[in-house]
Amino acid sequence: MAVRYVLAIDGGGTKVLAELKEQASGATFRAQAGSASISNDLDLALENIVKVTRDVCQQSGAEPSEIVTVMGVAGGSSQSLAEQLTVMLKLIYEIEFASLQITSDAITSLYGANLGDPCVVIALGTGAVGARLNAQKQTKLVSGWGFTVDDFGGGARIGLMAVQQLLNDIDIYDLPKSRLTIRLSEQLGCTRQTISSWLKQAKPADYAAFSPLVFSLQNDCEAAKAVLTEHTQSVVRLINKSRGNSPLPVILIGGLAKVSRPLLPLALQNELSPCKGDSLTGAAILAAKHYHDIIEKGQPNEP
């Protein structure tokens, strides 16, 4: 069956988006479902990816064998997880695309942010990761090694530092002292027993949920200000590591980009470039490249 469509999929911890485009007519079909982070929950991600795939196929009348697909999903940089997802799509749901490339949503965000042109992207969300795309279309990920050892500049680290402020107050004063730690104690408690119970089951998203509180108190609380000072330094370090010696434009993306940017040194703020597209845009760009490569050369390129 002839290849006629390109399918872009962007999957993260909150939702998955799909955009199917018929190349000849330009007709576009879209769908959305729940979480599709293959590193957090492969089975749930698979279920939601199948849901949006079937949705756009039903809308368009397309068959998977006619579709060139690129998926940018959280956890997609893991070759083993990507292979598992590919096999499960085929064996469990009998979905076999003409071509399927699975990559990290950091890579698709990188391609989307500057519409496929070279750039450096700094993604600040629950975690933090940098990515670089050079003129030779080579990509490199920087940091983003995970909450326990890295992701400095992300919301989970902000929440962790805030919780550490509370622990310090409990250790020294036996009770919270700052506006930040008082607010945190309302959720975590003030005793070793209640705080320890929370810590044992807390996940990165639980820590990240405290970051809006920290930002809201930055002008009224020294403890919050101290946390954001360290956060700002982490973001600056991540930017410097990610761009290296390159003159490439730097783009901030993610849920913490807007609130973090004003904290950066003014000179660095002035160097930042606007974001032109998102992860779904990047997946569509890569899918279109694979489509044209199949048509012209008979085999897809790797992202």
Secondary structure, 3 states (H helix, E strand, C coil): CCCCEEEEEEECCCCEEEEEEECCCCCEEEEEECCCCCCCCHHHHHHHHHHHHHHHHHHHCCCHHHEEEEEEECCCCCHHHHHHHHHHHHHCCCCCCCEEEEEEHHHHHHHHHCCCCCEEEEEECCCEEEEEECCCCCEEEECCCCCCCCCCCCHHHHHHHHHHHHHHHHHHHCCCCCHHHHHHHHHHCCCHHHHHHHHHHCCHHHHHCCHHHHHHCCCCCHHHHHHHHHHHHHHHHHHHHHHCCCCCCEEEECCCHHHHHHHCCHHHHHHECCCCCCHHHHHHHHHHHHHHHHHHHCCCCCC
